[in-house]
Amino acid sequence: MNCRITFMNMQRWGGRNEKSYRSMFSKKFNWFSFNYEVVKACFGKKKVIAVFDPSYLKKSGKKTYGMSKFWSGTASKALTGLEIGCLVLPQARWE
């Protein structure tokens, strides 16, 4: 979608009604189980270590997409800027 993401625009660009999107987004979703099943499907019974590293980027301006307050570990407080994340799933090498 090359526009603002709203339920009305999702109806326009997607294949469902606006009400369908609203009801789907109002339901609770178990993200842990979902991510666990994805990792299990990709790696099978191999041992895997999951590492996620969020990083804060200082950014000024008001028109940058994604600008909000994010936690900065070095400043020990929430600062206005952007957040990027790195997810690593290395295969463990122990038996």
C-alpha positions in Angstrom: 0.0 0.0 0.0 1.4 3.3 -1.0 -0.8 5.3 1.3 -1.7 5.8 4.9 -2.6 2.4 6.5 -6.2 2.6 7.8 -9.0 0.1 7.8 -10.7 2.0 5.0 -7.6 1.9 2.8 -7.1 -1.8 3.7 -10.6 -2.4 2.4 -9.7 -0.5 -0.8 -6.4 -2.3 -1.4 -7.2 -5.7 0.2 -9.8 -8.3 -0.5 -11.9 -7.9 2.7 -14.5 -5.5 4.1 -13.5 -2.7 6.6 -15.5 -4.4 9.3 -13.6 -7.7 8.8 -10.3 -5.9 9.3 -11.6 -4.2 12.4 -12.8 -7.4 14.0 -9.6 -9.3 13.1 -7.5 -6.6 14.7 -9.6 -6.5 17.9 -8.9 -10.2 18.6 -6.0 -11.2 20.8 -3.2 -13.0 19.1 -0.6 -15.3 20.8 2.6 -13.9 19.3 4.9 -16.2 21.3 3.2 -19.4 20.0 3.2 -18.0 16.4 6.9 -17.2 16.5 7.7 -20.6 18.2 5.9 -22.4 15.4 7.7 -20.4 12.7 11.1 -21.2 14.2 10.1 -24.8 14.6 9.0 -25.0 11.0 12.3 -23.5 9.8 14.7 -25.3 12.0 12.9 -28.5 13.0 14.3 -30.1 16.1 17.7 -28.4 15.9 18.6 -26.2 18.9 18.3 -22.5 18.1 19.1 -19.3 20.0 16.9 -16.3 19.2 18.5 -12.9 19.8 16.7 -9.6 19.3 18.6 -6.3 19.6 16.6 -3.1 19.4 18.5 0.1 18.8 17.5 3.7 19.2 18.3 6.3 16.5 18.2 10.0 17.3 16.2 11.8 14.7 14.7 15.3 14.5 11.9 16.5 12.4 8.2 15.9 12.3 7.5 14.3 9.0 9.7 11.1 9.4 7.6 8.0 9.3 7.8 6.0 12.5 8.9 8.9 14.7 7.9 8.3 18.3 9.4 7.9 21.8 11.6 4.9 22.2 13.8 3.7 25.1 17.4 4.6 24.9 19.5 2.4 27.1 22.5 4.7 27.1 20.4 7.7 28.2 18.2 5.5 30.5 15.0 7.2 29.4 12.6 7.4 26.5 13.7 9.8 23.7 12.1 11.0 20.5 13.5 9.2 17.4 13.4 6.0 15.5 13.9 2.4 16.6 15.5 -0.3 14.5 15.8 -4.0 15.4 18.0 -6.9 14.5 16.7 -10.5 14.9 19.3 -13.3 14.7 18.5 -17.0 14.8 21.8 -18.8 14.7 21.8 -22.5 14.7 23.4 -23.8 18.0 26.5 -25.9 17.5 26.3 -28.1 20.6 25.0 -31.6 20.9 
